[in-house]
Amino acid sequence: MATTQRTYSFEAPAELADHLTSARAALGKLASEAPDVDAWTVREVEMGLARIRRDAPELAADSAGLMRAAVELVVDVIEKVAAGVGLADDLRAWERDDAEGDAFRRGALRASAPVWQDD
């Protein structure tokens, strides 16, 4: 069964094209990056939709504005989750290599122990 298609258009900043390209590249990698990416993505979409609903009165009368908001939401979510996954990898690597920080934290905990305890 053939379906009819329609082209939609809306005005957006020129850099949206670059963001779309990077989001498209990141989207394919996200599923294999971390096990909790799906849940994180859902939470981000829910928060984004809440922001769109907040602006619903002005978007209800502007279909181009709604389309732009939807595209920006998808791009923002993908970029945010992809950046977060990258930061999580960096944090795990830092924790593995942070012997000095670990020694500092242990020393701080010992120093904060009550001084009134008998040795």
N, C-alpha and C positions, 0 to 999 in steps of 0.2 A: 504494500500500500504506500503510495507516494504521499509525502506530507509537504505542505507548503511551508516555505521558510520566508522569513522577513529579516531585513537588516535593521538593527537598532543603532542609533548613534547618540552620543552625548559629548559635551565639551569637557575637557579635562586638561590638567597641566601637561606639558610636553614630556616631563619626566615619568609620567605614568607608564609610557611604553617601555622604558627601561625597567621599571619596577615589575611590570607584567612579565618581561623576559626573564628576569632573575627569579621571580616567583614560580614560573613554569619550570625552570631548571631545578629549583629547590624542592618542588612538590614531589618529583619522582624519587628523590633521595630520602625524604622524610620517613616514609614507611619503614625503611630498613635501618634507620638511625637509632631509634630508641623505642622500647616497648610501650612507653606511656604517651607517645606522640598523639595517638588517636584521642585519648581522653583530654589531653591538654588542648588539642585543636578544637574539640567540641566546646570546652569552656570558653575559649577565646571567641568562637563564633557566637555563642550565647550572649556574651558581654557586648559584642559588636552589634548584634541584633537589638539588644536593649537600648543601645545608643541610637540606633536607627529609629526604633519605636518612639523614643523621646522626641525625635525630630519629625515624626510622622505627619503632623498637620501641614508642614510646609512641603514634605515629600509627596503627600497624597495628591497634590495638584500638579506635580511635576514629575512625569514619568522618566524624563531624561535624568533628573536629579536622583531618583530612586535607583536607576540603573547604575549611575556613577557611584552612588553610595554602596551598592551591592558589590561592584567590582573592586572598589577600594577596600571594602571589608575583607574580601577573599585575599587580596594581595597583602594587606596588613597582617592578617592572621598567619599566612604562610611565612612572611618575612620574620615575624616575631617568634614563631615556633622554631624556625630554622636557626635564628640567632641564638635562641635559648638552648637548643641542642648543642650548638658549637660551644657555648659558654659552659655547659655541663661537662663536656669532654675536657675542656681546659681546666675546670675545677677538679675533676677526678685526677688528672695528670699532676696538678699542683699538690693535691693531697698525698699522692704517692711519693712525691719528691720533697716534701716539706718536713724533713727531719729536724731542722732548726726550729721551725714553728712549733712542732710537737714538743720538743724539749722546753721551749719557752712556756707553752701552755701548762706542761706538767710542773715546771718550777713555780709558775704563778699560782697553781692550785695548792702546792705545798706551802707557799708563802702565805696564802690566805687561810690556812688551817688555824684553828683557835690556838693561841699561844698558852692558854691556861691548862692544856692537857699535859698529863705526866708523860715523860719519855720512857 
